[in-house]
Amino acid sequence: MAEITITPRARAGRIRKLLERYPFLPALVIVAALLLLNGVFSPNSLSYRSLTGLFSTYMALILLAIAQTYVVYAGDIDLSAGSILSLVNVAIVVLMERWGGDAGAVLLALALGLLLGLACGLLNGIVVAALRLQAIVATFATSIFFTGFALHILPVAGTPAPAIFWRTYGGRLLGVPFIFYILAVLAIVLLVISRTRLVTQLLAVGDDQQAAYQTGLPVVPIRIRGYLLCGLFSALAAFCITGDTASGDPLVGGKMTLYSVAAVVLGGSALSGGWGTVVGSALGALTIGLINSVVFFMGTPSEWQNFVQGFAILVVLMAGVLAGRRARA
């Protein structure tokens, strides 16, 4: 009977095909390793309650990373995603308070928050795709505009959200934490979006914009739709940050924008466009959250925490990117 041997080239080919189908695999391995590391420093961190709290805390960052992914698909970037989050956050909190804070007021405020997120995404899409301004500069400018608008609506942080809203977000339904219902609905929504032509078109534009145009794809509308999705998911992230903090803060999304970009890269997406998955971006956001947890459980002094977090994210980022590049090469 002939012996079958697998050459290094064949093995590399299999790994490459696996990564082409599942680009988020390196991020999944990193998340698993960080979960184990959290368990070493704090065994309770792997309990059902702790994992529920992890998802509740970082759900906003997960959604913001997903929002960023849809513009990165097309080779663009949105530096205003965190500012959209802040703007929607203060807008819905103020509207909920002004309208009485009952269930009807909450639902109406959330609906208007979604429309506000879409409007911000549309503005970004127009200035970047239609007016052909550089995405990094244009969205930096709109981020300042959105932040200024948020400060106009709520100059000082701390306005509380209605109890019915944050208690629902942090509560249970039929014995199951509400956050898991959010995750289930999110998974269904992302699956539906992935089955549409829009994702394929965004990736095609990001891979080669000129070639996409020559094949007849409407490049400008496609890029605008990417920014619309970014605005929509940024608004959803605002709902989660409001439920987690139970208050409005016009500056809450400031640092989250760069975290969302880092999460996209950690998840295996290419900032040049044409490659990546929203699942990887979600795992990248969890990676950042788990790194923060490890740094805390290690007992790192407060004055060193930012330094250690930044260094750890940089190391994980380099490891993930190099592994992906080597496998694809």
Contacts in CASP RR format, 6 or more apart in sequence:
PFRMAT RR
TARGET T0000
AUTHOR 0000-0000-0000
METHOD contacts of the structure
MODEL  1
MAEITITPRARAGRIRKLLERYPFLPALVIVAALLLLNGVFSPNSLSYRS
LTGLFSTYMALILLAIAQTYVVYAGDIDLSAGSILSLVNVAIVVLMERWG
GDAGAVLLALALGLLLGLACGLLNGIVVAALRLQAIVATFATSIFFTGFA
LHILPVAGTPAPAIFWRTYGGRLLGVPFIFYILAVLAIVLLVISRTRLVT
QLLAVGDDQQAAYQTGLPVVPIRIRGYLLCGLFSALAAFCITGDTASGDP
LVGGKMTLYSVAAVVLGGSALSGGWGTVVGSALGALTIGLINSVVFFMGT
PSEWQNFVQGFAILVVLMAGVLAGRRARA
12 327 0 8 1.000
15 327 0 8 1.000
16 327 0 8 1.000
16 328 0 8 1.000
18 25 0 8 1.000
19 25 0 8 1.000
19 26 0 8 1.000
19 324 0 8 1.000
19 327 0 8 1.000
19 328 0 8 1.000
20 328 0 8 1.000
22 277 0 8 1.000
23 267 0 8 1.000
23 268 0 8 1.000
23 269 0 8 1.000
23 275 0 8 1.000
23 276 0 8 1.000
23 277 0 8 1.000
23 280 0 8 1.000
24 267 0 8 1.000
24 268 0 8 1.000
24 276 0 8 1.000
24 277 0 8 1.000
24 279 0 8 1.000
24 280 0 8 1.000
24 283 0 8 1.000
26 267 0 8 1.000
26 268 0 8 1.000
26 319 0 8 1.000
26 320 0 8 1.000
26 323 0 8 1.000
26 324 0 8 1.000
27 266 0 8 1.000
27 267 0 8 1.000
27 268 0 8 1.000
27 280 0 8 1.000
27 283 0 8 1.000
27 284 0 8 1.000
27 287 0 8 1.000
27 320 0 8 1.000
28 280 0 8 1.000
28 283 0 8 1.000
30 266 0 8 1.000
30 283 0 8 1.000
30 284 0 8 1.000
30 287 0 8 1.000
30 316 0 8 1.000
30 319 0 8 1.000
30 320 0 8 1.000
31 283 0 8 1.000
31 284 0 8 1.000
31 286 0 8 1.000
31 287 0 8 1.000
31 290 0 8 1.000
34 287 0 8 1.000
34 290 0 8 1.000
34 291 0 8 1.000
34 294 0 8 1.000
35 46 0 8 1.000
35 290 0 8 1.000
37 290 0 8 1.000
37 294 0 8 1.000
38 45 0 8 1.000
38 46 0 8 1.000
38 290 0 8 1.000
38 293 0 8 1.000
38 294 0 8 1.000
38 297 0 8 1.000
39 45 0 8 1.000
39 46 0 8 1.000
41 294 0 8 1.000
41 297 0 8 1.000
41 298 0 8 1.000
42 293 0 8 1.000
42 297 0 8 1.000
44 50 0 8 1.000
45 293 0 8 1.000
45 297 0 8 1.000
52 177 0 8 1.000
52 179 0 8 1.000
52 180 0 8 1.000
53 179 0 8 1.000
54 286 0 8 1.000
54 289 0 8 1.000
54 290 0 8 1.000
54 293 0 8 1.000
55 62 0 8 1.000
55 179 0 8 1.000
55 180 0 8 1.000
55 183 0 8 1.000
56 169 0 8 1.000
56 170 0 8 1.000
56 177 0 8 1.000
56 179 0 8 1.000
56 244 0 8 1.000
57 244 0 8 1.000
57 289 0 8 1.000
58 285 0 8 1.000
58 286 0 8 1.000
58 288 0 8 1.000
58 289 0 8 1.000
59 179 0 8 1.000
59 182 0 8 1.000
59 183 0 8 1.000
59 237 0 8 1.000
59 240 0 8 1.000
59 244 0 8 1.000
60 85 0 8 1.000
60 237 0 8 1.000
60 238 0 8 1.000
60 240 0 8 1.000
60 241 0 8 1.000
60 244 0 8 1.000
60 256 0 8 1.000
61 237 0 8 1.000
61 256 0 8 1.000
61 259 0 8 1.000
61 260 0 8 1.000
61 263 0 8 1.000
61 285 0 8 1.000
61 288 0 8 1.000
61 289 0 8 1.000
62 237 0 8 1.000
62 263 0 8 1.000
62 281 0 8 1.000
62 282 0 8 1.000
62 285 0 8 1.000
62 286 0 8 1.000
63 186 0 8 1.000
63 233 0 8 1.000
63 234 0 8 1.000
63 236 0 8 1.000
63 237 0 8 1.000
63 240 0 8 1.000
64 81 0 8 1.000
64 82 0 8 1.000
64 85 0 8 1.000
64 233 0 8 1.000
64 234 0 8 1.000
64 237 0 8 1.000
64 256 0 8 1.000
64 257 0 8 1.000
64 259 0 8 1.000
64 260 0 8 1.000
64 263 0 8 1.000
64 285 0 8 1.000
65 259 0 8 1.000
65 260 0 8 1.000
65 263 0 8 1.000
65 264 0 8 1.000
65 281 0 8 1.000
65 282 0 8 1.000
65 284 0 8 1.000
65 285 0 8 1.000
66 190 0 8 1.000
66 233 0 8 1.000
66 278 0 8 1.000
66 281 0 8 1.000
66 282 0 8 1.000
67 78 0 8 1.000
67 81 0 8 1.000
67 229 0 8 1.000
67 230 0 8 1.000
67 231 0 8 1.000
67 232 0 8 1.000
67 233 0 8 1.000
67 234 0 8 1.000
67 237 0 8 1.000
67 260 0 8 1.000
68 77 0 8 1.000
68 78 0 8 1.000
68 81 0 8 1.000
68 230 0 8 1.000
68 260 0 8 1.000
68 261 0 8 1.000
68 263 0 8 1.000
68 264 0 8 1.000
68 281 0 8 1.000
69 264 0 8 1.000
69 269 0 8 1.000
69 276 0 8 1.000
69 277 0 8 1.000
69 278 0 8 1.000
69 281 0 8 1.000
70 202 0 8 1.000
70 226 0 8 1.000
70 227 0 8 1.000
70 229 0 8 1.000
70 230 0 8 1.000
70 233 0 8 1.000
70 278 0 8 1.000
71 77 0 8 1.000
71 78 0 8 1.000
71 135 0 8 1.000
71 223 0 8 1.000
71 226 0 8 1.000
71 227 0 8 1.000
71 229 0 8 1.000
71 230 0 8 1.000
72 264 0 8 1.000
72 269 0 8 1.000
72 270 0 8 1.000
72 271 0 8 1.000
72 273 0 8 1.000
72 276 0 8 1.000
73 199 0 8 1.000
73 202 0 8 1.000
73 203 0 8 1.000
73 205 0 8 1.000
73 206 0 8 1.000
73 226 0 8 1.000
73 269 0 8 1.000
73 273 0 8 1.000
73 274 0 8 1.000
73 276 0 8 1.000
74 202 0 8 1.000
74 203 0 8 1.000
74 205 0 8 1.000
74 206 0 8 1.000
74 209 0 8 1.000
74 222 0 8 1.000
74 223 0 8 1.000
74 226 0 8 1.000
74 273 0 8 1.000
74 274 0 8 1.000
75 135 0 8 1.000
75 205 0 8 1.000
75 206 0 8 1.000
75 209 0 8 1.000
75 271 0 8 1.000
75 272 0 8 1.000
75 273 0 8 1.000
75 274 0 8 1.000
76 128 0 8 1.000
76 129 0 8 1.000
76 135 0 8 1.000
76 223 0 8 1.000
76 226 0 8 1.000
76 227 0 8 1.000
77 135 0 8 1.000
77 136 0 8 1.000
77 139 0 8 1.000
77 261 0 8 1.000
77 271 0 8 1.000
78 124 0 8 1.000
78 135 0 8 1.000
78 139 0 8 1.000
78 227 0 8 1.000
78 230 0 8 1.000
78 257 0 8 1.000
79 136 0 8 1.000
79 139 0 8 1.000
79 140 0 8 1.000
79 143 0 8 1.000
79 257 0 8 1.000
80 120 0 8 1.000
80 124 0 8 1.000
80 139 0 8 1.000
80 140 0 8 1.000
80 142 0 8 1.000
80 143 0 8 1.000
80 146 0 8 1.000
80 257 0 8 1.000
81 230 0 8 1.000
81 231 0 8 1.000
81 234 0 8 1.000
81 256 0 8 1.000
81 257 0 8 1.000
81 260 0 8 1.000
82 143 0 8 1.000
82 234 0 8 1.000
82 237 0 8 1.000
82 253 0 8 1.000
82 254 0 8 1.000
82 256 0 8 1.000
82 257 0 8 1.000
82 260 0 8 1.000
83 142 0 8 1.000
83 143 0 8 1.000
83 144 0 8 1.000
83 145 0 8 1.000
83 146 0 8 1.000
83 147 0 8 1.000
83 150 0 8 1.000
83 253 0 8 1.000
83 254 0 8 1.000
83 257 0 8 1.000
84 117 0 8 1.000
84 120 0 8 1.000
84 121 0 8 1.000
84 146 0 8 1.000
84 230 0 8 1.000
84 231 0 8 1.000
84 234 0 8 1.000
84 235 0 8 1.000
84 238 0 8 1.000
85 234 0 8 1.000
85 235 0 8 1.000
85 237 0 8 1.000
85 238 0 8 1.000
85 241 0 8 1.000
85 252 0 8 1.000
85 253 0 8 1.000
85 256 0 8 1.000
86 146 0 8 1.000
86 147 0 8 1.000
86 150 0 8 1.000
86 238 0 8 1.000
86 249 0 8 1.000
86 250 0 8 1.000
86 251 0 8 1.000
86 252 0 8 1.000
86 253 0 8 1.000
86 254 0 8 1.000
87 116 0 8 1.000
87 117 0 8 1.000
87 120 0 8 1.000
87 146 0 8 1.000
87 147 0 8 1.000
87 149 0 8 1.000
87 150 0 8 1.000
87 153 0 8 1.000
87 238 0 8 1.000
87 250 0 8 1.000
88 113 0 8 1.000
88 116 0 8 1.000
88 117 0 8 1.000
88 234 0 8 1.000
88 235 0 8 1.000
88 238 0 8 1.000
88 239 0 8 1.000
89 150 0 8 1.000
89 238 0 8 1.000
89 241 0 8 1.000
89 242 0 8 1.000
89 248 0 8 1.000
89 249 0 8 1.000
89 250 0 8 1.000
89 252 0 8 1.000
89 253 0 8 1.000
90 150 0 8 1.000
90 153 0 8 1.000
90 154 0 8 1.000
90 159 0 8 1.000
90 248 0 8 1.000
90 249 0 8 1.000
90 250 0 8 1.000
91 109 0 8 1.000
91 112 0 8 1.000
91 113 0 8 1.000
91 116 0 8 1.000
91 150 0 8 1.000
91 153 0 8 1.000
92 109 0 8 1.000
92 110 0 8 1.000
92 112 0 8 1.000
92 113 0 8 1.000
92 161 0 8 1.000
92 238 0 8 1.000
92 239 0 8 1.000
92 242 0 8 1.000
93 154 0 8 1.000
93 159 0 8 1.000
93 160 0 8 1.000
93 161 0 8 1.000
93 242 0 8 1.000
93 247 0 8 1.000
93 248 0 8 1.000
94 153 0 8 1.000
94 154 0 8 1.000
94 159 0 8 1.000
95 105 0 8 1.000
95 108 0 8 1.000
95 109 0 8 1.000
95 112 0 8 1.000
96 105 0 8 1.000
96 106 0 8 1.000
96 109 0 8 1.000
96 161 0 8 1.000
96 162 0 8 1.000
96 165 0 8 1.000
97 159 0 8 1.000
97 160 0 8 1.000
97 162 0 8 1.000
99 105 0 8 1.000
99 108 0 8 1.000
99 109 0 8 1.000
100 162 0 8 1.000
101 162 0 8 1.000
101 164 0 8 1.000
102 162 0 8 1.000
102 164 0 8 1.000
103 164 0 8 1.000
105 162 0 8 1.000
106 162 0 8 1.000
106 164 0 8 1.000
106 165 0 8 1.000
110 239 0 8 1.000
113 235 0 8 1.000
113 238 0 8 1.000
114 232 0 8 1.000
114 235 0 8 1.000
114 236 0 8 1.000
116 235 0 8 1.000
117 231 0 8 1.000
117 232 0 8 1.000
117 234 0 8 1.000
117 235 0 8 1.000
118 228 0 8 1.000
118 231 0 8 1.000
118 232 0 8 1.000
118 235 0 8 1.000
120 142 0 8 1.000
120 146 0 8 1.000
120 231 0 8 1.000
120 234 0 8 1.000
121 227 0 8 1.000
121 228 0 8 1.000
121 230 0 8 1.000
121 231 0 8 1.000
121 232 0 8 1.000
121 234 0 8 1.000
122 224 0 8 1.000
122 227 0 8 1.000
122 228 0 8 1.000
123 142 0 8 1.000
124 138 0 8 1.000
124 139 0 8 1.000
124 142 0 8 1.000
124 227 0 8 1.000
124 230 0 8 1.000
124 231 0 8 1.000
125 223 0 8 1.000
125 224 0 8 1.000
125 226 0 8 1.000
125 227 0 8 1.000
125 228 0 8 1.000
126 224 0 8 1.000
127 133 0 8 1.000
127 138 0 8 1.000
127 142 0 8 1.000
128 134 0 8 1.000
128 135 0 8 1.000
128 138 0 8 1.000
128 139 0 8 1.000
128 223 0 8 1.000
128 227 0 8 1.000
129 219 0 8 1.000
129 220 0 8 1.000
129 221 0 8 1.000
129 223 0 8 1.000
129 224 0 8 1.000
129 227 0 8 1.000
130 220 0 8 1.000
130 224 0 8 1.000
131 138 0 8 1.000
143 257 0 8 1.000
147 250 0 8 1.000
147 251 0 8 1.000
147 254 0 8 1.000
148 250 0 8 1.000
150 250 0 8 1.000
150 251 0 8 1.000
151 250 0 8 1.000
151 251 0 8 1.000
153 250 0 8 1.000
154 248 0 8 1.000
154 249 0 8 1.000
154 250 0 8 1.000
155 250 0 8 1.000
157 247 0 8 1.000
157 248 0 8 1.000
157 249 0 8 1.000
157 250 0 8 1.000
157 251 0 8 1.000
157 252 0 8 1.000
158 247 0 8 1.000
158 248 0 8 1.000
158 249 0 8 1.000
159 247 0 8 1.000
159 248 0 8 1.000
160 246 0 8 1.000
160 247 0 8 1.000
160 248 0 8 1.000
161 242 0 8 1.000
161 243 0 8 1.000
161 246 0 8 1.000
161 247 0 8 1.000
161 248 0 8 1.000
165 242 0 8 1.000
165 243 0 8 1.000
165 246 0 8 1.000
166 242 0 8 1.000
166 243 0 8 1.000
166 244 0 8 1.000
166 246 0 8 1.000
168 178 0 8 1.000
169 178 0 8 1.000
169 179 0 8 1.000
169 240 0 8 1.000
169 242 0 8 1.000
169 243 0 8 1.000
169 244 0 8 1.000
170 177 0 8 1.000
170 178 0 8 1.000
170 179 0 8 1.000
170 243 0 8 1.000
171 177 0 8 1.000
171 178 0 8 1.000
172 178 0 8 1.000
173 181 0 8 1.000
182 240 0 8 1.000
190 278 0 8 1.000
190 279 0 8 1.000
193 199 0 8 1.000
193 229 0 8 1.000
194 278 0 8 1.000
198 222 0 8 1.000
198 225 0 8 1.000
198 226 0 8 1.000
198 229 0 8 1.000
201 212 0 8 1.000
201 217 0 8 1.000
201 222 0 8 1.000
202 222 0 8 1.000
202 223 0 8 1.000
202 225 0 8 1.000
202 226 0 8 1.000
202 274 0 8 1.000
203 273 0 8 1.000
203 274 0 8 1.000
203 275 0 8 1.000
203 276 0 8 1.000
204 211 0 8 1.000
204 212 0 8 1.000
204 215 0 8 1.000
204 217 0 8 1.000
204 274 0 8 1.000
205 212 0 8 1.000
205 217 0 8 1.000
205 219 0 8 1.000
205 222 0 8 1.000
205 223 0 8 1.000
205 274 0 8 1.000
206 212 0 8 1.000
206 272 0 8 1.000
206 273 0 8 1.000
206 274 0 8 1.000
207 273 0 8 1.000
207 274 0 8 1.000
207 275 0 8 1.000
209 219 0 8 1.000
212 219 0 8 1.000
212 222 0 8 1.000
213 219 0 8 1.000
237 256 0 8 1.000
241 252 0 8 1.000
241 253 0 8 1.000
242 248 0 8 1.000
245 252 0 8 1.000
259 285 0 8 1.000
259 288 0 8 1.000
260 285 0 8 1.000
261 271 0 8 1.000
262 284 0 8 1.000
262 288 0 8 1.000
262 313 0 8 1.000
262 317 0 8 1.000
263 281 0 8 1.000
263 282 0 8 1.000
263 284 0 8 1.000
263 285 0 8 1.000
263 287 0 8 1.000
263 288 0 8 1.000
264 271 0 8 1.000
264 281 0 8 1.000
264 284 0 8 1.000
265 271 0 8 1.000
265 317 0 8 1.000
265 321 0 8 1.000
266 280 0 8 1.000
266 283 0 8 1.000
266 284 0 8 1.000
266 287 0 8 1.000
266 288 0 8 1.000
266 313 0 8 1.000
266 316 0 8 1.000
266 317 0 8 1.000
266 320 0 8 1.000
267 276 0 8 1.000
267 277 0 8 1.000
267 280 0 8 1.000
267 281 0 8 1.000
267 283 0 8 1.000
267 284 0 8 1.000
267 287 0 8 1.000
268 275 0 8 1.000
268 276 0 8 1.000
268 277 0 8 1.000
268 280 0 8 1.000
268 320 0 8 1.000
268 321 0 8 1.000
268 324 0 8 1.000
269 275 0 8 1.000
269 276 0 8 1.000
269 277 0 8 1.000
269 280 0 8 1.000
269 281 0 8 1.000
270 276 0 8 1.000
287 313 0 8 1.000
287 316 0 8 1.000
288 313 0 8 1.000
291 309 0 8 1.000
291 312 0 8 1.000
291 313 0 8 1.000
291 316 0 8 1.000
292 309 0 8 1.000
294 312 0 8 1.000
295 305 0 8 1.000
295 308 0 8 1.000
295 309 0 8 1.000
295 312 0 8 1.000
296 305 0 8 1.000
298 308 0 8 1.000
300 308 0 8 1.000
END
